[in-house]
Amino acid sequence: MEQTEFKNDIIEGRNAVIEALRAGRNIDKIFISKGEVDKTLGHIASKAREKGIVVVEADKRKLDFMSQTKAHQGVIALAAVREYCTIEDIFAVAEERGEAPFIIICDEISDPHNLGAIIRSAECAGAHGVIIPKRRSAGLTAIVDKSSAGAVEHMAIARVPNIPAAMKELKDRGVWIYGTAADGENQLWSTDLGGSIALVIGSEGDGMGRLVRESCDFIISLPMRGKLNSLNASTAAAITMYEILRQRSL
């Protein structure tokens, strides 16, 4: 990732981060120097956690790489470009449109460009919302916003502490959950994808986590005819979303 990509959403330095928290700025994540026992940094971490903001311990090299001023004082915050919504808000969008829920679940998509591309495809395919985890995932930073071509502004995006728990909530509300994996037993073209549906997109390297996969109702695979056996996460997501859209349009 280019260092300059952080410039639109980075807040660094103890006073700047404290003021951002005090002002109620939308903060996606706060990085604090690992092993630091400074009272001010402890205060920042405490206040952030009270507000439900993810706090990550990072080594000095990472902070130095992220820093624009080279004076981060052991703390860097990444601002969110907009507020997250709730799962209830996503259902409200579907109800407002008079449609069966169509939800995308991103299981630890850490590359902000991939997350942005998935959100863009979700918006274009008519999804009602996207669910991401609080940890081990890219958030709604400026890079994601740019990669989504502005789709972030039009998409309901919920951030949850636990993806399997969120999946259970969806199931309790009548949503069928489909995961994507190269070894899925259900071929995309021959799978019924109608009705209330949530589509899980696994992480770039490892795919879906074990508990997430076990929580799916169906695992679907995309046909492969070349020498490679996998697609980029955002590409696989787009193909599958448009098959869902095709079936919903019949």
Summary of the structure (lengths in Angstrom):
residues: 250
radius of gyration: 19.1
end to end distance: 41.3
largest distance: 60.9
contacts: 822
relative contact order: 0.14
helix: 40%
strand: 21%
